[in-house]
Amino acid sequence: MAKALVLHDIREYGDFDGIRLDDIPVIDPGAGQVRINVDAFSLNYGDFELFANKYTFGLTLPARIGGECSGVIDAVGPGVENFKPGDKVCTLPMFYDGFGVNGEYAIFPADYVTSYPENFSPEEACCIWVAYLTAYFAFIEVAKVIPGDCVLITAASSSAGMAAMEFCRMVGAKTIGTSRTSEKRPYLLESGFDHVIAQSEDDMSQSIMEYSGGKGARIIYDPIGGKIVQDYAGGLAQNAVILLYGGMDQSPTILPEIEMTQKAAWIHAFSTFNHIEDKASLNRGVEYVLAAISRGDIRPAVGRVYALADYRQALEDQFESAARRGKIVIKP
């Protein structure tokens, strides 16, 4: 038997009482699958919507949860030729119903497993792919960021926000990050953001226009939605694209029709899950991210590391996120 996090009930957003740490049997991988002895797994904010049945895909209950881990392969199923027992690997984003990885071991399709750089720790390796592939598809394939672009990144201290900033910095775009208060301003500036807006203290639209030299933000990378869209609407550049990729604010997102019309702006309801099933797209993203890692242009920031028994505290700290620095990781 092994321990794993299992979702038993759908609850309200932010309620984790439906998740339990269960003893589960260790099973053999099926055709095209590998079994991973998990070294570390990371938490992702999108899972909170998944637990409330408000995400891009759903889970068949009871369900193992989590899609991002690192570890060592200890068994391969029939037809798997590109991996062998002993290989150090990490998992790629996928519709993981039936393949949750948050526990002591994981079964995962070999097509969504990859090796990771030798100079990365297991904690870093389990923080690569959700954040960086999301940023890759958003900025490289959809919005097509270019040098000189001004990019607004809300929830800037999140792993997704940090990955977006690294990608923009890599191509020569200017980044404006947001945080709820000014407390994180020094940290975000030190991390690489060009400017930081405190949402509760600054006028967002006015600050964006000031920091962009009056041009506005050409790309908005927003996992929050809700009220904040109105707050930054006055800072849109001509032909701006709003990449809305989450719902951290669970209130309805009312589009700023006048401001968007004036700037010929458009909104793209974005998810990396709209891209990963296309094998060619996934391969392009993986190659791009690994090349950036090899050049030293990007590297995931690991925050606090928890023991598996402390999973509830880890989930609560991830959800509150106020003092978080880097991605939260759990080590079985």
VOPAGU-2260 file (C-alpha; in pm, 1 decimal, decimal comma):
REM VOPAGU-2260
SITE   aa  ch    i         X         Y         Z
SITE  MET   A    0       0,0       0,0       0,0
SITE  ALA   A    1     101,2     361,6     -54,2
SITE  LYS   A    2     -34,2     697,0      55,5
SITE  ALA   A    3    -199,9     939,8    -186,4
SITE  LEU   A    4    -427,7    1242,8    -181,5
SITE  VAL   A    5    -776,0    1147,9    -298,0
SITE  LEU   A    6   -1071,9    1374,7    -372,9
SITE  HIS   A    7   -1389,4    1209,1    -241,4
SITE  ASP   A    8   -1642,0    1493,3    -263,9
SITE  ILE   A    9   -1693,7    1809,8    -465,3
SITE  ARG   A   10   -1707,1    2103,9    -224,5
SITE  GLU   A   11   -1733,5    2482,2    -246,2
SITE  TYR   A   12   -1436,7    2670,4    -390,8
SITE  GLY   A   13   -1163,6    2685,8    -125,3
SITE  ASP   A   14   -1310,9    2404,3      86,5
SITE  PHE   A   15   -1064,8    2113,8     113,3
SITE  ASP   A   16   -1272,6    1881,4     332,1
SITE  GLY   A   17   -1338,2    1656,1      32,3
SITE  ILE   A   18    -968,4    1561,8      14,7
SITE  ARG   A   19    -821,9    1282,6     227,0
SITE  LEU   A   20    -483,3    1112,8     258,5
SITE  ASP   A   21    -567,7     750,4     176,0
SITE  ASP   A   22    -384,9     420,0     165,8
SITE  ILE   A   23    -408,0     287,1    -190,7
SITE  PRO   A   24    -274,8     -29,4    -357,3
SITE  VAL   A   25      40,2      -3,4    -568,0
SITE  ILE   A   26     -63,6    -118,5    -915,5
SITE  ASP   A   27     135,3    -201,2   -1227,2
SITE  PRO   A   28     140,2      42,6   -1519,9
SITE  GLY   A   29     -77,4     -40,0   -1818,2
SITE  ALA   A   30       9,4     -20,0   -2185,8
SITE  GLY   A   31     189,0     305,3   -2267,7
SITE  GLN   A   32     220,7     397,3   -1900,3
SITE  VAL   A   33     500,4     428,3   -1645,7
SITE  ARG   A   34     502,4     402,9   -1268,3
SITE  ILE   A   35     688,7     677,8   -1085,7
SITE  ASN   A   36     826,5     663,2    -734,1
SITE  VAL   A   37     741,6    1024,4    -650,7
SITE  ASP   A   38    1016,3    1242,8    -504,3
SITE  ALA   A   39     816,4    1566,0    -498,8
SITE  PHE   A   40     494,8    1717,7    -630,9
SITE  SER   A   41     378,4    2078,1    -657,1
SITE  LEU   A   42      46,4    2251,2    -603,8
SITE  ASN   A   43    -126,9    2451,8    -874,8
SITE  TYR   A   44    -395,4    2713,9    -823,2
SITE  GLY   A   45    -610,8    2571,7   -1102,5
SITE  ASP   A   46    -663,4    2258,2    -895,0
SITE  PHE   A   47    -878,5    2458,9    -654,5
SITE  GLU   A   48   -1128,4    2518,8    -934,5
SITE  LEU   A   49   -1101,2    2150,2   -1026,6
SITE  PHE   A   50   -1188,7    2046,8    -669,7
SITE  ALA   A   51   -1505,6    2259,4    -701,6
SITE  ASN   A   52   -1589,6    2117,4   -1047,4
SITE  LYS   A   53   -1529,8    2456,0   -1213,3
SITE  TYR   A   54   -1224,7    2371,7   -1424,7
SITE  THR   A   55   -1138,4    2290,6   -1785,1
SITE  PHE   A   56   -1197,8    1921,3   -1712,5
SITE  GLY   A   57   -1354,7    1715,9   -1435,3
SITE  LEU   A   58   -1264,0    1416,3   -1220,3
SITE  THR   A   59   -1436,3    1082,2   -1173,4
SITE  LEU   A   60   -1474,4    1043,7    -796,0
SITE  PRO   A   61   -1311,0     916,7    -588,6
SITE  ALA   A   62   -1008,5    1051,5    -773,5
SITE  ARG   A   63    -639,1    1086,7    -717,6
SITE  ILE   A   64    -545,0    1451,5    -765,7
SITE  GLY   A   65    -252,1    1651,4    -899,4
SITE  GLY   A   66     -75,6    1655,9   -1234,1
SITE  GLU   A   67     278,3    1774,4   -1164,5
SITE  CYS   A   68     544,9    1560,4    -998,4
SITE  SER   A   69     904,3    1446,9   -1027,5
SITE  GLY   A   70    1051,7    1112,2    -937,2
SITE  VAL   A   71    1216,4     792,4   -1055,0
SITE  ILE   A   72    1053,6     537,9   -1283,8
SITE  ASP   A   73    1036,8     195,6   -1118,2
SITE  ALA   A   74     821,9      12,2   -1375,1
SITE  VAL   A   75     713,4      54,5   -1737,1
SITE  GLY   A   76     407,2     -85,0   -1910,4
SITE  PRO   A   77     385,0    -269,4   -2243,1
SITE  GLY   A   78     485,9     -61,9   -2542,2
SITE  VAL   A   79     696,9     192,0   -2353,0
SITE  GLU   A   80    1035,4     214,5   -2523,5
SITE  ASN   A   81    1166,3     562,7   -2442,8
SITE  PHE   A   82    1188,3     514,0   -2064,5
SITE  LYS   A   83    1325,4     246,9   -1832,1
SITE  PRO   A   84    1336,4     183,4   -1457,2
SITE  GLY   A   85    1581,6     418,7   -1289,9
SITE  ASP   A   86    1513,1     717,9   -1519,0
SITE  LYS   A   87    1457,5    1049,4   -1339,5
SITE  VAL   A   88    1150,3    1216,1   -1485,9
SITE  CYS   A   89     878,2    1474,5   -1433,3
SITE  THR   A   90     523,1    1495,2   -1564,2
SITE  LEU   A   91     374,8    1728,2   -1826,4
SITE  PRO   A   92      28,9    1888,5   -1803,6
SITE  MET   A   93    -259,0    1672,5   -1924,6
SITE  PHE   A   94    -624,3    1598,4   -1855,1
SITE  TYR   A   95    -521,8    1381,8   -1562,4
SITE  ASP   A   96    -852,6    1220,9   -1462,8
SITE  GLY   A   97    -747,4     873,8   -1347,1
SITE  PHE   A   98    -378,4     966,3   -1325,5
SITE  GLY   A   99    -333,1    1191,5   -1021,5
SITE  VAL   A  100      24,0    1214,0    -894,6
SITE  ASN   A  101      -8,1    1367,9    -548,4
SITE  GLY   A  102     119,4    1080,7    -336,4
SITE  GLU   A  103     400,2     834,1    -288,3
SITE  TYR   A  104     372,8     686,0    -635,5
SITE  ALA   A  105     203,8     771,8    -965,0
SITE  ILE   A  106      90,4     595,8   -1280,3
SITE  PHE   A  107     117,5     829,1   -1580,4
SITE  PRO   A  108     102,3     805,5   -1961,4
SITE  ALA   A  109     455,6     792,1   -2100,8
SITE  ASP   A  110     360,6    1048,0   -2368,3
SITE  TYR   A  111     328,0    1307,8   -2090,7
SITE  VAL   A  112     652,2    1229,9   -1910,1
SITE  THR   A  113     991,9    1383,1   -1978,2
SITE  SER   A  114    1339,1    1380,3   -1826,1
SITE  TYR   A  115    1461,9    1690,9   -1648,4
SITE  PRO   A  116    1798,4    1872,8   -1637,5
SITE  GLU   A  117    2067,4    1705,5   -1428,1
SITE  ASN   A  118    2135,3    2027,7   -1238,1
SITE  PHE   A  119    1773,9    2051,7   -1118,4
SITE  SER   A  120    1660,4    1919,0    -782,2
SITE  PRO   A  121    1342,3    1707,5    -764,4
SITE  GLU   A  122    1173,0    2006,3    -600,8
SITE  GLU   A  123    1260,0    2228,6    -897,5
SITE  ALA   A  124    1173,1    1959,6   -1151,7
SITE  CYS   A  125     815,4    1928,5   -1026,6
SITE  CYS   A  126     765,3    2303,4   -1074,4
SITE  ILE   A  127     860,5    2334,0   -1442,3
SITE  TRP   A  128     584,9    2240,7   -1676,6
SITE  VAL   A  129     249,7    2385,4   -1574,6
SITE  ALA   A  130     390,9    2735,1   -1529,6
SITE  TYR   A  131     629,6    2740,5   -1824,4
SITE  LEU   A  132     411,4    2563,0   -2078,9
SITE  THR   A  133     122,2    2791,9   -1985,9
SITE  ALA   A  134     350,5    3091,6   -2044,0
SITE  TYR   A  135     487,1    2943,2   -2366,7
SITE  PHE   A  136     147,8    2890,5   -2529,6
SITE  ALA   A  137      15,6    3225,4   -2403,5
SITE  PHE   A  138     306,6    3444,8   -2506,3
SITE  ILE   A  139     473,4    3262,9   -2792,7
SITE  GLU   A  140     185,7    3094,7   -2977,2
SITE  VAL   A  141    -118,5    3310,3   -2893,0
SITE  ALA   A  142     -20,4    3669,1   -2806,5
SITE  LYS   A  143     317,8    3651,8   -2985,5
SITE  VAL   A  144     510,0    3880,4   -2751,3
SITE  ILE   A  145     782,0    4090,4   -2917,2
SITE  PRO   A  146    1064,3    4315,7   -2795,5
SITE  GLY   A  147     929,4    4644,1   -2665,5
SITE  ASP   A  148     585,7    4510,3   -2571,7
SITE  CYS   A  149     442,1    4628,1   -2240,3
SITE  VAL   A  150     293,1    4333,1   -2052,2
SITE  LEU   A  151      69,8    4348,6   -1744,0
SITE  ILE   A  152      98,2    4036,0   -1525,7
SITE  THR   A  153    -155,6    4009,9   -1244,8
SITE  ALA   A  154     -91,1    3783,9    -943,4
SITE  ALA   A  155     272,9    3846,2   -1026,2
SITE  SER   A  156     423,8    3647,8    -739,1
SITE  SER   A  157     254,1    3323,4    -844,5
SITE  SER   A  158     458,6    3060,7   -1026,8
SITE  ALA   A  159     266,5    3143,1   -1345,0
SITE  GLY   A  160     334,4    3514,0   -1298,7
SITE  MET   A  161     704,8    3456,9   -1244,0
SITE  ALA   A  162     728,1    3229,5   -1548,6
SITE  ALA   A  163     552,9    3492,6   -1761,0
SITE  MET   A  164     795,1    3760,7   -1642,4
SITE  GLU   A  165    1094,7    3541,4   -1728,8
SITE  PHE   A  166     961,0    3476,5   -2080,0
SITE  CYS   A  167     895,1    3847,4   -2138,9
SITE  ARG   A  168    1237,2    3945,9   -2007,8
SITE  MET   A  169    1392,3    3683,7   -2234,8
SITE  VAL   A  170    1243,4    3845,6   -2547,8
SITE  GLY   A  171    1291,9    4205,8   -2437,0
SITE  ALA   A  172     938,1    4301,7   -2330,7
SITE  LYS   A  173     865,5    4532,8   -2036,1
SITE  THR   A  174     673,2    4376,6   -1744,6
SITE  ILE   A  175     436,9    4536,6   -1494,7
SITE  GLY   A  176     343,3    4303,2   -1211,3
SITE  THR   A  177      55,6    4339,2    -969,2
SITE  SER   A  178      14,6    4237,3    -606,5
SITE  ARG   A  179    -264,4    4300,1    -360,5
SITE  THR   A  180     -47,6    4531,2    -147,0
SITE  SER   A  181     291,5    4698,5    -171,7
SITE  GLU   A  182     444,1    4443,6      67,5
SITE  LYS   A  183     574,2    4230,1    -220,6
SITE  ARG   A  184     699,6    4522,6    -431,2
SITE  PRO   A  185    1070,2    4482,6    -333,4
SITE  TYR   A  186    1057,1    4106,7    -390,5
SITE  LEU   A  187     894,8    4140,6    -732,7
SITE  LEU   A  188    1133,3    4412,1    -847,0
SITE  GLU   A  189    1430,5    4208,7    -727,0
SITE  SER   A  190    1292,6    3905,1    -912,2
SITE  GLY   A  191    1294,5    4091,5   -1243,3
SITE  PHE   A  192     972,4    4288,6   -1289,4
SITE  ASP   A  193    1026,2    4636,5   -1432,1
SITE  HIS   A  194     739,1    4790,1   -1234,3
SITE  VAL   A  195     493,2    4679,5    -966,4
SITE  ILE   A  196     137,5    4796,9    -896,1
SITE  ALA   A  197     -28,3    4745,6    -556,1
SITE  GLN   A  198    -389,9    4676,0    -647,7
SITE  SER   A  199    -537,4    4802,6    -320,1
SITE  GLU   A  200    -321,9    5114,9    -306,8
SITE  ASP   A  201    -256,6    5234,7    -663,4
SITE  ASP   A  202    -477,8    5343,7    -950,1
SITE  MET   A  203    -411,1    5053,2   -1184,9
SITE  SER   A  204    -500,8    5214,7   -1516,4
SITE  GLN   A  205    -315,1    5535,4   -1434,9
SITE  SER   A  206      -6,0    5342,9   -1321,9
SITE  ILE   A  207      -5,4    5128,6   -1636,4
SITE  MET   A  208     -15,3    5437,3   -1858,8
SITE  GLU   A  209     264,7    5597,2   -1657,7
SITE  TYR   A  210     490,5    5291,8   -1667,6
SITE  SER   A  211     424,4    5229,8   -2037,2
SITE  GLY   A  212     500,4    5584,4   -2142,1
SITE  GLY   A  213     138,4    5646,9   -2231,9
SITE  LYS   A  214     107,0    5349,7   -2468,7
SITE  GLY   A  215     -72,7    5107,6   -2238,3
SITE  ALA   A  216     -29,3    4734,0   -2192,3
SITE  ARG   A  217     -39,1    4534,8   -2517,4
SITE  ILE   A  218     -71,0    4197,0   -2337,4
SITE  ILE   A  219    -252,4    4133,5   -2009,1
SITE  TYR   A  220    -182,0    3796,3   -1842,9
SITE  ASP   A  221    -459,8    3757,0   -1589,8
SITE  PRO   A  222    -550,1    3455,4   -1368,5
SITE  ILE   A  223    -776,2    3667,2   -1145,2
SITE  GLY   A  224   -1063,9    3801,5   -1353,6
SITE  GLY   A  225   -1366,6    3954,3   -1183,1
SITE  LYS   A  226   -1335,8    4315,8   -1070,7
SITE  ILE   A  227    -970,0    4361,4   -1163,6
SITE  VAL   A  228   -1055,0    4362,1   -1536,1
SITE  GLN   A  229   -1242,4    4689,0   -1485,3
SITE  ASP   A  230    -951,5    4826,6   -1282,7
SITE  TYR   A  231    -694,5    4783,7   -1559,9
SITE  ALA   A  232    -925,9    4855,0   -1855,3
SITE  GLY   A  233    -812,0    5216,9   -1881,7
SITE  GLY   A  234    -454,6    5096,6   -1932,0
SITE  LEU   A  235    -510,4    4891,2   -2247,2
SITE  ALA   A  236    -291,7    4957,6   -2549,1
SITE  GLN   A  237    -423,5    4965,9   -2903,7
SITE  ASN   A  238    -504,0    4610,0   -3017,4
SITE  ALA   A  239    -443,3    4476,8   -2666,2
SITE  VAL   A  240    -505,5    4111,5   -2589,6
SITE  ILE   A  241    -632,4    4003,5   -2246,5
SITE  LEU   A  242    -526,9    3646,1   -2171,1
SITE  LEU   A  243    -776,9    3546,3   -1902,1
SITE  TYR   A  244    -653,3    3210,6   -1774,8
SITE  GLY   A  245    -808,3    3171,2   -1430,8
SITE  GLY   A  246   -1080,6    3275,5   -1189,1
SITE  MET   A  247    -910,1    3351,3    -859,5
SITE  ASP   A  248   -1179,8    3614,7    -809,9
SITE  GLN   A  249   -1493,0    3402,5    -819,5
SITE  SER   A  250   -1719,5    3701,7    -888,9
SITE  PRO   A  251   -1843,8    3745,6   -1247,8
SITE  THR   A  252   -1604,9    3908,0   -1494,5
SITE  ILE   A  253   -1786,0    4198,5   -1659,1
SITE  LEU   A  254   -1610,8    4303,5   -1978,4
SITE  PRO   A  255   -1517,7    4672,8   -2008,2
SITE  GLU   A  256   -1691,1    4707,2   -2343,1
SITE  ILE   A  257   -1626,7    5078,6   -2398,3
SITE  GLU   A  258   -1253,0    5064,8   -2321,6
SITE  MET   A  259   -1206,0    4748,2   -2525,8
SITE  THR   A  260   -1393,5    4890,7   -2821,9
SITE  GLN   A  261   -1195,4    5214,3   -2811,2
SITE  LYS   A  262    -867,4    5020,1   -2824,4
SITE  ALA   A  263    -982,8    4737,3   -3054,7
SITE  ALA   A  264    -884,7    4504,6   -2770,1
SITE  TRP   A  265    -987,9    4140,9   -2750,0
SITE  ILE   A  266   -1011,4    3884,6   -2474,3
SITE  HIS   A  267    -884,2    3530,5   -2507,1
SITE  ALA   A  268   -1019,4    3281,5   -2252,5
SITE  PHE   A  269    -692,8    3092,7   -2231,6
SITE  SER   A  270    -586,7    2753,2   -2099,1
SITE  THR   A  271    -277,6    2547,9   -2166,4
SITE  PHE   A  272    -513,8    2248,7   -2180,8
SITE  ASN   A  273    -642,4    2381,7   -2514,2
SITE  HIS   A  274    -295,4    2314,5   -2661,8
SITE  ILE   A  275    -140,1    2010,9   -2497,3
SITE  GLU   A  276    -337,7    1742,5   -2679,1
SITE  ASP   A  277    -185,3    1854,4   -3008,0
SITE  LYS   A  278     139,8    1657,2   -3001,4
SITE  ALA   A  279     323,2    1896,5   -3234,5
SITE  SER   A  280     227,8    2195,1   -3017,9
SITE  LEU   A  281     329,4    2013,5   -2700,6
SITE  ASN   A  282     666,1    1917,5   -2850,2
SITE  ARG   A  283     730,5    2276,3   -2959,1
SITE  GLY   A  284     659,4    2396,3   -2607,3
SITE  VAL   A  285     879,0    2135,4   -2440,2
SITE  GLU   A  286    1169,2    2209,1   -2676,3
SITE  TYR   A  287    1134,7    2584,9   -2624,2
SITE  VAL   A  288    1128,4    2556,4   -2244,9
SITE  LEU   A  289    1421,3    2312,5   -2228,3
SITE  ALA   A  290    1627,0    2538,9   -2455,5
SITE  ALA   A  291    1552,8    2837,5   -2230,7
SITE  ILE   A  292    1649,5    2633,2   -1923,3
SITE  SER   A  293    1975,9    2521,0   -2086,0
SITE  ARG   A  294    2066,6    2885,1   -2158,3
SITE  GLY   A  295    1994,1    2979,4   -1798,9
SITE  ASP   A  296    1714,9    3218,5   -1902,4
SITE  ILE   A  297    1452,4    3058,1   -1677,5
SITE  ARG   A  298    1449,4    2855,3   -1358,9
SITE  PRO   A  299    1152,0    2776,6   -1134,5
SITE  ALA   A  300    1139,2    2928,6    -789,2
SITE  VAL   A  301    1061,2    2676,7    -516,1
SITE  GLY   A  302     885,5    2811,6    -211,1
SITE  ARG   A  303     805,6    2625,9     106,6
SITE  VAL   A  304     838,7    2245,3     108,3
SITE  TYR   A  305     591,7    2038,7     314,4
SITE  ALA   A  306     572,0    1678,8     428,5
SITE  LEU   A  307     287,0    1471,8     285,8
SITE  ALA   A  308     118,7    1453,4     625,6
SITE  ASP   A  309      96,6    1834,3     624,0
SITE  TYR   A  310     -94,1    1846,8     293,7
SITE  ARG   A  311    -389,8    2036,7     444,4
SITE  GLN   A  312    -166,8    2319,2     562,8
SITE  ALA   A  313       5,7    2327,2     223,4
SITE  LEU   A  314    -329,1    2358,0      43,0
SITE  GLU   A  315    -444,9    2634,9     274,1
SITE  ASP   A  316    -117,7    2827,2     237,9
SITE  GLN   A  317    -134,1    2790,3    -141,4
SITE  PHE   A  318    -492,0    2915,8    -146,3
SITE  GLU   A  319    -426,3    3217,5      76,3
SITE  SER   A  320    -100,4    3292,6    -110,6
SITE  ALA   A  321     -45,6    3628,2      60,1
SITE  ALA   A  322     305,3    3552,1     188,9
SITE  ARG   A  323     400,8    3289,3     -68,6
SITE  ARG   A  324     737,6    3314,6    -245,1
SITE  GLY   A  325     781,8    3051,9    -514,7
SITE  LYS   A  326     583,6    2735,7    -575,1
SITE  ILE   A  327     462,4    2519,7    -288,1
SITE  VAL   A  328     602,1    2165,4    -299,3
SITE  ILE   A  329     516,8    1850,2    -104,0
SITE  LYS   A  330     767,8    1567,4     -56,2
SITE  PRO   A  331     627,6    1221,6      14,4
